[in-house]
Amino acid sequence: MLFHTHLFTNLLINTVMFFYTGSYTVDNIPLPNPKGQGIGCFHLDQSTGEITRLRFTPQRNPSYLTLSEDRRFLYAVEEMEASMGQRVFAYRIEGEGELSILNSQELTGAYACHLALVKDRLVVANYMSGNAQSYPVNEDGSLEPCHQIIQHEGKGPNQARQEGPHAHMIYPFANDHLFLVDLGIDRARAYRMDAETNEWVAVPEMDLVFDPGAGPRHMVMNALGDRAFVLSELSGEVFVFGKADNQFKQIQKISIVPENFAGKFGGAAIRLHPNGKFLYASNRGPDSITIFKVDETSGKLSLVACQSTGGKTPRDFNIDPSGKWLIAANQDSNALVVFKIDPHTGTLTQTSTTWVGTPVNVSWGDK
């Protein structure tokens, strides 16, 4: 991963790392009384785990962010109804993490909820309209208009949540492939970039297939690309897939719901520790992060612990690139909570809490 010279110097001298947060800002879209101020920029002191607020860049409902691999550019969706003229924005990262807008492009779908860079394309998942939009990215980081829409069809057995397709995540893999994780149809559909047409084409033999009603939401893969771990929102499980003969087969499913918890729950975010030995999944309702140990040979998971996130509704969390700190975005208690990660056991120790209005994403520039 490449960094601006001054960012790299900060990393070496001050053990300080930049990160960004998304938030909800528009009343009742989708939450009442949001406190968000736009895209937040922060320092994390990697020696102490303390967070310092630097600034906010105003934008409507920047619920999910992604950064280019060299951290020169940041991209953010507006998560809103299509009738509200939602857009996707491209920013250049300047100075001490300031954002300078490059341009924006129209989003024709409804409730954009995730985006990722795949080769020279920015691909956005639109939850309510059940589709994805693909935008060519210029060398200067700016976006061209949408060049392709991938529309899913179908539904699942949960009539309240799976009445139609609900695209929830874009996950790049194998350099020129992506998974489009769809909660509504219980599938993560695979696509590859066609070198001749420069368009995404379906690769159905590589699709990930889930139990009916599971509602897959987010996923991660290991460094070799032969294991996929997918968190279901509706059933509160992690599904483990192994790759063989260019296909992915389910080898395990395991609950993230704390033992003896009887209330409502909803799987949210999933992250793999940089060392590949531990997997983490957040759960709204019990407001917890479930920690698993990853078997190095089989890829199967074993439960380590369920840890409170120190707040309400952990819609997202992320692990810093060093693997030392985990930051939980507690949406409904307006707080970023920092945990120190034990490198030997994967367990978490809470170290600090910082007030941030309605945080819903923590982004270091990874998936």
Steps between C-alpha positions, in 0.01 A plus 500: 500500500641838398464820704564867443848587627369706793255225600777242489724727708225535761470124514871456568565790736179559694345153477184681381259366242218675316158346466159620381142443609170513317179615670128562459402867475150515342198471731299178457719386208535235634516603869310758709706781653844412361797687649748448216711786364617335179833326437716506811881500497688381809841408635557174682808501720629147449699504822206591726182434300379856556289665228529867402227666293646708216211618282174416325426537130128577451309252283153352517491149652853383410420159641782305341847605389790339322853624430733426212783262581755783494272710725501791257124490443184438703157407363168533680139416423189692604260244647155639417189450294548523124257793487738705715764512228760289675855508364838334543794733577872491425743691725874560490677460836719801578728627778400366840221283362287784360259403222484701177206409276588382150151435363184299552273286286131417511379189678178376341441219751346531846684499835860451393663313789846379390769563241837358403777556247550208261775549241422840346134499600312628804202271558209605724237271658147643519303326774135583429519473121702177517765598250856621457638787293850506351697821440832529311769672711739745333871523582437821695250315721189658353200295390347455156122455471355158572581260216313190619218398734485145635141422600413204719163325497325268744394488865537296817266340755509791750210707364586805710868519400534290184210617285752571225875522440704714743860550389706560813871477422760503223796273574794493253695176455743334257606841361219538243204333674243616753230355718173693525358387835119507493297472822170467315579194287738312734784513249837662448512511123841491330599722206819550301618785281489402131825622342339562161181682601628649830171397658414273791375156400347242732698193610216294653717196574688711757189632680475457877168341596343536847224339699159647413428801721860544618531848349873533418631851566881537503798274431878468518749261341838374615825611337519194274146550374400139571280572803199730518327602824154652460289656776124461475289783638173313543619168644799642689753246371840491335509270197841361405570401140798313360617530141570191288494457123412869462183461706414592858331243722358563847706320764360652821246736651527630855286741703617842615211538748618494864392196699174555693420820304129496410440846350510635147833491318647596165841411360681812377875502423766231466879540500797266486803588714808588289674188632215284367464319832189672638164600357266764647128562435277771647142445609236770548257419781739340746744777392790262491795384295542125475860381479599178323829318458568388141642152453809543283442177308124468454395864534227397742412724793491438874344743746737704717270755665215750462609853591276799572567788259462756780204665328185447293463364146849416371420545133868484410844454649849469362847380595801724448760366251743412780240269655541662840175700528132446417264799470124442533252749351203496737233668291227561756720604794704742283835354596821357364636247747860381479611151606849360531537160333694224671718358218509155657134445591316753281309630803413869542562748780313831489733802528317820401172651377458804274169676429422509126152563361330189356815324372425218257832420330869488591738499205878451480509452127438125500182312411 
